[in-house]
């Protein structure tokens, strides 16, 4: 299911101007923690799916996982730094082709998307496969995403060219979450922590909705007025909550799986 990208060798990171090395190291650790916890929670699919984040202080370079590693194998040092032309600037290996074509175009076309997480996590993906809007706004957790989602209804197979990446970026627009019909989900955020927080709670919201639907009884949506109010209440402290959430998973991993930070 995965396709390896074979770009020409690019310039090395040391030749590309100013880099905040301490910030880059921290971004590597934070992103690796997200991969490892996603694996523990069953949010990945084989060696497919990909997370990326722009290199701190740069708008032209991004971190992404290399082709061939499962989420549970990824370490901070195994992450690649790529440019928007497909060159691997730092690291061993190559990104999966779909990872490059989706993430490079998202980061290039949507500068606000400092982090971009794509998964086929089971419950959110299940909701991308059914008719109608994926989230029914019937559970409190789902209201975190009220007014923040888009739906890409045009499934075109694998994203193996820049045109498909551009189309997905256009569909994302001002949203933070896009449900890719018959495919999976994409979550973007201004920080790694906020993208992780949204990814985690999106799957939890989808899980309880799927369970509620499995009862065969009608869902009872929250009114738009209360949905909007609840969303605003949640968003008021979202950035700090997301930061604390990421710190909590790093503490857990340092106790149970410290190799992620290597």
C-alpha positions as CSV (number, residue, x, y, z in Angstrom):
1,X,0.0,0.0,0.0
2,X,3.0,2.3,0.6
3,X,5.0,3.9,-2.2
4,X,8.6,5.1,-1.7
5,X,9.6,8.5,-3.0
6,X,13.0,8.7,-4.9
7,X,14.0,12.3,-5.0
8,X,17.4,13.6,-6.0
9,X,19.8,14.2,-3.1
10,X,19.5,17.7,-1.8
11,X,21.8,20.0,0.2
12,X,22.5,19.0,3.8
13,X,20.9,20.8,6.6
14,X,24.2,22.4,7.7
15,X,24.3,24.2,4.3
16,X,20.8,25.8,4.4
17,X,21.3,28.8,6.6
18,X,20.2,29.5,10.1
19,X,18.8,26.7,12.2
20,X,17.8,26.8,15.8
21,X,19.3,23.4,16.7
22,X,17.9,23.2,20.2
23,X,14.4,23.9,19.0
24,X,14.8,21.4,16.2
25,X,15.9,18.7,18.7
26,X,12.9,19.5,20.8
27,X,10.6,19.3,17.8
28,X,12.1,15.9,17.0
29,X,11.4,14.6,20.5
30,X,7.9,16.0,20.6
31,X,7.0,14.5,17.2
32,X,8.5,11.1,18.0
33,X,6.5,11.1,21.2
34,X,3.3,11.6,19.2
35,X,4.2,8.6,16.9
36,X,4.9,6.3,19.8
37,X,1.7,7.2,21.7
38,X,-0.3,6.9,18.5
39,X,1.1,3.4,18.1
40,X,0.2,2.5,21.6
41,X,-3.4,3.7,21.0
42,X,-3.8,1.9,17.7
43,X,-4.1,5.0,15.6
44,X,-1.6,3.9,13.0
45,X,-1.8,1.5,10.1
46,X,1.2,-0.7,9.3
47,X,4.1,1.4,7.9
48,X,1.6,3.8,6.3
49,X,0.3,7.1,7.8
50,X,2.5,10.1,8.5
51,X,3.0,13.1,10.8
52,X,5.0,16.2,9.9
53,X,6.0,19.5,11.4
54,X,7.8,22.5,10.0
55,X,11.3,22.9,11.3
56,X,11.2,25.6,14.0
57,X,12.0,29.0,12.6
58,X,11.7,27.8,9.0
59,X,8.8,27.9,6.5
60,X,10.6,25.8,3.9
61,X,11.7,22.6,5.7
62,X,9.7,20.0,7.5
63,X,10.2,16.9,9.6
64,X,8.4,13.7,8.5
65,X,8.7,10.0,9.2
66,X,10.8,7.8,6.9
67,X,9.2,5.1,4.7
68,X,9.4,1.6,6.2
69,X,9.2,2.4,9.9
70,X,6.0,1.7,12.0
71,X,5.0,4.4,14.4
72,X,6.2,2.3,17.3
73,X,9.8,2.2,15.9
74,X,10.2,5.9,15.3
75,X,12.8,7.8,17.3
76,X,13.6,11.5,17.4
77,X,16.8,11.0,15.4
78,X,15.1,8.8,12.7
79,X,12.9,11.6,11.5
80,X,13.8,13.2,8.2
81,X,14.1,16.8,7.3
82,X,12.8,17.5,3.8
83,X,12.2,20.5,1.6
84,X,9.2,21.2,-0.6
85,X,10.9,19.8,-3.7
86,X,11.2,16.3,-2.2
87,X,14.9,16.5,-1.2
88,X,15.9,14.8,2.0
89,X,18.0,17.5,3.7
90,X,18.8,15.5,6.8
91,X,18.3,11.9,7.9
92,X,18.6,8.4,6.5
93,X,15.9,7.1,4.1
94,X,13.1,8.6,2.1
95,X,9.5,9.6,2.9
96,X,6.6,7.6,1.6
97,X,5.5,9.2,-1.7
98,X,2.0,10.0,-0.4
99,X,3.5,11.5,2.8
100,X,5.6,13.9,0.7
101,X,2.9,14.9,-1.8
102,X,0.3,15.5,0.9
103,X,2.5,17.1,3.6
104,X,4.8,19.2,1.5
105,X,1.8,20.8,-0.3
106,X,-0.1,21.4,2.9
107,X,2.8,23.1,4.6
108,X,3.6,25.2,1.5
109,X,0.0,26.3,0.8
110,X,-1.2,26.6,4.4
111,X,1.6,28.3,6.4
112,X,-0.6,28.2,9.5
113,X,-0.3,24.4,9.4
114,X,2.9,24.1,11.4
115,X,2.1,20.5,12.1
116,X,0.1,18.0,10.0
117,X,-1.0,14.6,11.1
118,X,-2.6,12.0,8.7
119,X,-4.0,8.7,9.9
120,X,-6.4,5.9,9.0
121,X,-7.4,5.6,12.7
122,X,-10.4,3.3,12.8
123,X,-13.3,5.2,14.2
124,X,-12.7,8.5,12.5
125,X,-12.0,6.7,9.2
126,X,-15.2,4.7,9.7
127,X,-17.1,8.0,9.8
128,X,-15.4,9.1,6.6
129,X,-17.0,6.1,4.9
130,X,-20.6,6.8,5.6
131,X,-23.1,9.2,4.1
132,X,-23.7,12.6,5.7
133,X,-21.5,14.8,7.9
134,X,-19.0,12.7,9.8
135,X,-19.5,14.2,13.3
136,X,-23.1,14.5,14.6
137,X,-22.4,17.0,17.4
138,X,-24.1,14.7,19.8
139,X,-21.2,14.2,22.3
140,X,-19.3,16.7,24.3
141,X,-15.9,15.7,23.0
142,X,-17.0,16.2,19.4
143,X,-17.9,19.8,20.2
144,X,-14.2,20.6,20.4
145,X,-14.3,20.4,16.6
146,X,-17.6,22.3,16.0
147,X,-17.1,24.6,13.0
148,X,-13.5,23.3,12.5
149,X,-14.0,20.4,10.1
150,X,-14.2,20.0,6.3
151,X,-15.0,17.0,4.2
152,X,-13.1,16.0,1.0
153,X,-15.8,14.1,-1.0
154,X,-13.5,13.5,-4.0
155,X,-11.6,10.3,-3.4
156,X,-9.1,9.9,-6.3
157,X,-7.0,7.0,-5.1
158,X,-3.5,7.5,-3.7
159,X,-2.0,11.0,-3.5
160,X,0.9,10.5,-5.8
161,X,1.3,13.9,-7.4
162,X,1.4,17.6,-6.4
163,X,-2.0,18.2,-7.9
164,X,-3.6,15.8,-5.4
165,X,-1.7,17.4,-2.5
166,X,-2.9,20.8,-3.7
167,X,-6.5,19.7,-3.9
168,X,-6.4,18.3,-0.3
169,X,-4.9,21.6,0.9
170,X,-7.6,23.6,-0.9
171,X,-10.3,21.4,0.7
172,X,-8.7,22.0,4.1
173,X,-9.1,25.7,3.7
174,X,-9.6,27.3,7.1
175,X,-10.5,24.1,8.8
176,X,-8.3,22.2,11.2
177,X,-9.6,18.8,10.4
178,X,-10.5,17.3,7.0
179,X,-12.3,14.0,6.7
180,X,-11.0,12.4,3.5
181,X,-13.9,10.3,2.1
182,X,-13.1,6.6,1.9
183,X,-9.6,7.2,3.1
184,X,-8.9,8.7,6.6
185,X,-8.4,12.1,8.3
186,X,-5.9,15.0,8.3
187,X,-5.4,17.2,11.3
188,X,-3.3,20.4,11.2
189,X,-2.3,22.7,14.0
190,X,-0.1,25.7,14.9
191,X,2.0,23.4,17.1
192,X,2.9,19.7,17.4
193,X,1.1,19.7,20.7
194,X,-2.2,21.1,19.3
195,X,-2.2,18.7,16.3
196,X,-1.6,15.8,18.7
197,X,-4.4,17.0,21.0
198,X,-6.9,17.3,18.2
199,X,-5.9,13.9,16.7
200,X,-6.4,12.2,20.0
201,X,-9.7,13.8,20.8
202,X,-11.0,13.4,17.3
203,X,-10.6,9.6,17.5
204,X,-12.3,9.6,20.9
205,X,-15.2,11.6,19.6
206,X,-15.6,9.3,16.7
207,X,-15.3,6.2,18.9
208,X,-18.2,7.2,21.1
209,X,-20.3,8.2,18.1
210,X,-19.7,4.9,16.4
211,X,-20.7,3.1,19.7
212,X,-23.8,5.2,20.1
213,X,-24.9,4.5,16.5
214,X,-24.3,0.7,17.2
215,X,-27.2,0.8,19.6
216,X,-29.6,1.4,16.7
217,X,-31.2,4.3,18.6
218,X,-31.3,7.8,17.1
219,X,-28.6,10.2,18.1
220,X,-29.6,13.3,20.1
221,X,-27.5,16.2,18.8
222,X,-26.7,19.3,20.9
223,X,-28.4,22.5,19.7
224,X,-26.2,24.7,17.5
225,X,-26.3,27.5,20.2
226,X,-25.0,25.2,22.9
227,X,-22.6,23.5,20.5
228,X,-21.1,26.9,19.7
229,X,-20.9,27.9,23.4
230,X,-19.2,24.7,24.4
231,X,-16.7,25.0,21.5
232,X,-15.8,28.5,22.7
233,X,-15.4,27.3,26.3
234,X,-13.1,24.5,25.1
235,X,-11.1,26.6,22.8
236,X,-10.3,29.3,25.4
237,X,-7.7,27.1,27.0
238,X,-6.9,24.7,24.2
239,X,-3.3,25.7,23.5
240,X,-2.3,25.3,27.2
241,X,-4.3,22.1,27.6
242,X,-2.6,20.7,24.4
243,X,0.8,21.5,25.7
244,X,0.1,19.8,29.0
245,X,-1.3,16.8,27.2
246,X,1.9,16.4,25.2
247,X,4.0,16.8,28.3
248,X,2.0,14.1,30.0
249,X,2.6,11.6,27.2
250,X,6.3,12.4,27.1
251,X,6.5,11.6,30.9
252,X,4.7,8.3,30.4
253,X,7.0,7.4,27.5
254,X,10.1,8.3,29.5
255,X,9.0,5.8,32.1
256,X,7.9,3.1,29.8
257,X,9.5,3.6,26.4
258,X,12.4,6.1,26.7
259,X,14.0,5.1,23.4
260,X,11.6,7.4,21.5
261,X,13.9,10.4,22.4
262,X,17.1,8.8,21.1
